[in-house]
Amino acid sequence: MEVKSVEGYLGYELMSKMLESALGEGEAFDIIMESLLSSGAADKLVEELMSTIGDSNKLVKEGAVQGTESSFFLEDLAKAKAVNHSISNGSATSGIHERDRINNAVMKYSKEYGVDEKLIHSIIKHESNYNASAVSSAGAMGLMQLMPATAKDRGVRNPYDIEENIAGGVKHLREYLSRYNNNIELALMAYNAGPGTVSRRGVESLEDLYKMPKETQNYVKKVMNSYRS
């Protein structure tokens, strides 16, 4: 969700709280809210609220806002406006830039290793939720959660570097896809639990998923749901 839409949402919530405070819950509140929304007047009212948010105490002192809940909305609105201002000044673009780097790296190594971009994104989402600094309790690192030995074997010097991590992770996945004749579910089982576990448990197809640890069963289902959506 963009900051601008967060700001607008909070503005509408504040307007609703102010009207509810003045009118109470009931038919009168519903009629006025419906009228404001259908006529477009709600947008103008929200804009006016936003223009005064720079001095939030003014609204409280004048009695326009009552109660701690509405005051919390004022604080949230002020925060949203501050973030919006920092973005407009280019001081909060690192997150956007990082996501661009991730997308570019996924595109590049998808082509290089012949792995579907959407599958790579699905793995990143469930491995680290796009957190390049993620570290698991087992020691897996970065976006695609590479174990130290795996990172070393794939030539990854810095597993927290976006491009290096994705390059190593996609290469690792490609090897499993080739090993299991492009069977995605089996490749995911090996990616999560290791090929040794797949072999020891006699897993030969998706029908054997129940033989894998519960964590791996859930992992494969979640990644595949994202991949197919």
C-alpha positions as CSV (number, residue, x, y, z in Angstrom):
1,M,0.0,0.0,0.0
2,E,1.4,3.4,-1.0
3,V,1.9,6.0,1.7
4,K,-0.6,8.3,0.0
5,S,-3.4,5.7,0.3
6,V,-2.5,5.0,4.0
7,E,-2.7,8.7,4.6
8,G,-6.1,8.9,2.9
9,Y,-7.4,5.9,4.8
10,L,-6.4,7.4,8.2
11,G,-8.0,10.7,7.1
12,Y,-11.4,8.9,6.5
13,E,-11.1,7.1,9.7
14,L,-10.6,10.3,11.6
15,M,-13.5,12.0,9.9
16,S,-15.7,9.0,10.8
17,K,-14.6,9.2,14.5
18,M,-15.3,12.9,14.6
19,L,-18.8,12.5,13.2
20,E,-19.5,9.5,15.5
21,S,-18.3,11.6,18.5
22,A,-20.7,14.4,17.6
23,L,-23.7,12.3,16.5
24,G,-23.3,9.0,18.2
25,E,-23.9,5.7,16.5
26,G,-27.2,5.4,14.8
27,E,-29.3,6.3,11.8
28,A,-28.3,10.0,11.8
29,F,-24.6,9.0,11.6
30,D,-25.3,6.5,8.8
31,I,-27.3,9.1,6.8
32,I,-24.7,11.8,7.0
33,M,-21.8,9.5,6.2
34,E,-23.7,8.1,3.2
35,S,-24.5,11.6,2.0
36,L,-20.8,12.8,2.3
37,L,-19.5,9.7,0.4
38,S,-22.1,9.8,-2.4
39,S,-21.7,13.6,-3.0
40,G,-17.9,13.6,-2.9
41,A,-17.9,16.0,0.0
42,A,-16.1,13.5,2.1
43,D,-13.0,13.9,-0.1
44,K,-13.0,17.7,0.5
45,L,-13.5,17.3,4.2
46,V,-10.6,14.8,4.4
47,E,-8.4,17.2,2.5
48,E,-9.2,20.0,5.0
49,L,-8.4,17.7,7.8
50,M,-5.0,16.9,6.2
51,S,-4.2,20.5,5.8
52,T,-4.6,21.1,9.5
53,I,-2.8,18.1,10.7
54,G,0.5,20.0,10.9
55,D,-0.9,21.4,14.1
56,S,-2.8,18.5,15.5
57,N,-3.2,20.1,19.0
58,K,-5.3,22.8,17.4
59,L,-8.0,20.2,16.6
60,V,-8.0,18.9,20.1
61,K,-8.0,22.4,21.7
62,E,-11.0,23.5,19.6
63,G,-12.9,20.4,20.6
64,A,-13.1,19.0,17.1
65,V,-11.5,15.8,18.3
66,Q,-12.5,14.1,21.5
67,G,-11.2,10.9,23.1
68,T,-7.9,9.1,23.0
69,E,-8.8,6.9,20.0
70,S,-9.2,10.0,17.8
71,S,-6.0,11.4,19.1
72,F,-4.2,8.3,18.1
73,F,-5.6,8.7,14.6
74,L,-4.1,12.3,14.6
75,E,-0.7,10.9,15.6
76,D,-0.9,8.3,12.8
77,L,-1.9,10.9,10.3
78,A,1.0,13.1,11.3
79,K,3.4,10.1,10.9
80,A,1.9,9.2,7.5
81,K,2.4,12.8,6.3
82,A,5.9,12.9,7.6
83,V,6.8,9.7,5.7
84,N,5.0,11.0,2.6
85,H,7.1,14.2,2.9
86,S,10.4,12.2,3.2
87,I,9.5,10.2,0.2
88,S,8.8,13.3,-1.9
89,N,12.3,14.6,-0.9
90,G,13.9,11.3,-1.9
91,S,15.0,10.4,1.6
92,A,12.9,7.2,2.0
93,T,13.5,5.5,-1.4
94,S,15.9,2.8,-0.2
95,G,13.1,0.3,0.2
96,I,11.8,0.9,-3.3
97,H,15.3,0.7,-4.7
98,E,16.0,-2.6,-2.9
99,R,12.8,-4.1,-4.4
100,D,13.9,-3.0,-7.9
101,R,17.2,-4.7,-7.3
102,I,15.4,-7.9,-6.2
103,N,13.1,-7.9,-9.3
104,N,16.0,-7.2,-11.6
105,A,18.1,-10.0,-10.1
106,V,15.2,-12.5,-10.3
107,M,14.7,-11.6,-13.9
108,K,18.4,-11.9,-14.7
109,Y,18.9,-15.3,-13.1
110,S,15.6,-16.7,-14.2
111,K,16.8,-16.3,-17.7
112,E,20.3,-17.5,-17.0
113,Y,19.2,-20.7,-15.3
114,G,15.9,-21.3,-16.9
115,V,13.8,-21.1,-13.8
116,D,10.3,-19.4,-13.7
117,E,10.4,-15.9,-12.2
118,K,7.2,-16.5,-10.4
119,L,8.6,-19.6,-8.7
120,I,11.7,-17.7,-7.6
121,H,9.5,-14.9,-6.1
122,S,7.3,-17.5,-4.4
123,I,10.4,-19.0,-2.7
124,I,11.8,-15.6,-1.7
125,K,8.4,-14.7,-0.2
126,H,8.2,-17.8,2.0
127,E,11.9,-18.0,2.8
128,S,12.5,-14.4,3.9
129,N,9.5,-12.3,3.0
130,Y,11.9,-10.2,0.9
131,N,14.2,-9.4,3.8
132,A,17.7,-9.4,2.5
133,S,19.1,-9.4,6.1
134,A,17.1,-12.4,7.3
135,V,18.8,-15.1,9.3
136,S,17.1,-18.3,10.5
137,S,17.7,-20.1,13.8
138,A,19.5,-22.7,11.7
139,G,21.8,-20.2,10.2
140,A,20.2,-19.8,6.7
141,M,20.9,-16.4,5.3
142,G,19.4,-13.7,3.1
143,L,16.6,-13.6,0.6
144,M,16.7,-17.3,-0.4
145,Q,17.9,-18.5,3.0
146,L,21.2,-20.1,1.9
147,M,23.0,-22.3,4.4
148,P,26.7,-21.4,4.8
149,A,27.8,-24.6,3.0
150,T,25.4,-24.0,0.2
151,A,26.5,-20.4,-0.2
152,K,30.1,-21.5,-0.3
153,D,29.4,-24.2,-2.9
154,R,27.5,-21.8,-5.1
155,G,30.3,-19.2,-5.0
156,V,28.3,-16.7,-2.8
157,R,30.8,-14.6,-0.9
158,N,28.2,-12.3,0.7
159,P,24.9,-14.1,1.3
160,Y,23.3,-10.8,2.3
161,D,24.0,-9.2,-1.0
162,I,20.8,-9.2,-3.1
163,E,22.3,-10.2,-6.4
164,E,24.7,-12.8,-5.0
165,N,22.1,-14.4,-2.8
166,I,19.6,-14.7,-5.7
167,A,22.2,-16.0,-8.1
168,G,23.3,-18.7,-5.6
169,G,19.7,-19.6,-4.7
170,V,18.5,-19.9,-8.2
171,K,21.5,-21.9,-9.2
172,H,20.9,-24.2,-6.2
173,L,17.2,-24.6,-7.2
174,R,18.1,-25.3,-10.8
175,E,20.3,-28.2,-9.8
176,Y,17.4,-29.7,-7.9
177,L,15.0,-29.2,-10.8
178,S,17.4,-30.9,-13.1
179,R,17.9,-33.7,-10.6
180,Y,14.2,-34.4,-10.3
181,N,13.3,-34.0,-14.0
182,N,11.8,-30.5,-13.5
183,N,9.4,-31.8,-10.8
184,I,8.8,-28.6,-8.9
185,E,7.4,-30.1,-5.7
186,L,10.3,-32.6,-5.4
187,A,12.8,-29.8,-6.0
188,L,11.1,-27.7,-3.3
189,M,11.3,-30.6,-0.8
190,A,15.0,-30.9,-1.5
191,Y,15.5,-27.1,-1.2
192,N,13.8,-27.1,2.2
193,A,14.9,-30.4,3.8
194,G,17.9,-31.5,1.6
195,P,18.1,-34.2,-1.0
196,G,19.3,-36.7,1.5
197,T,16.0,-36.4,3.4
198,V,14.1,-36.9,0.2
199,S,16.1,-40.0,-0.6
200,R,16.1,-41.6,2.9
201,R,12.4,-41.2,3.2
202,G,11.7,-42.8,-0.1
203,V,10.0,-39.8,-1.7
204,E,9.5,-40.2,-5.4
205,S,6.6,-38.0,-6.2
206,L,4.2,-35.4,-4.8
207,E,2.0,-38.3,-3.5
208,D,4.9,-39.1,-1.1
209,L,4.9,-35.6,0.4
210,Y,3.3,-37.0,3.6
211,K,6.6,-38.8,4.3
212,M,8.5,-35.6,4.6
213,P,8.8,-33.5,7.9
214,K,5.7,-31.5,8.6
215,E,7.6,-28.3,8.1
216,T,8.5,-29.3,4.6
217,Q,5.0,-30.4,3.8
218,N,3.7,-27.0,4.8
219,Y,6.5,-25.2,3.0
220,V,5.8,-27.0,-0.3
221,K,2.1,-26.3,-0.1
222,K,2.6,-22.6,0.7
223,V,5.2,-22.0,-2.1
224,M,3.0,-23.8,-4.6
225,N,-0.1,-21.9,-3.6
226,S,1.8,-18.6,-4.2
227,Y,3.3,-19.9,-7.5
228,R,-0.1,-21.0,-8.9
229,S,-2.0,-17.9,-7.7
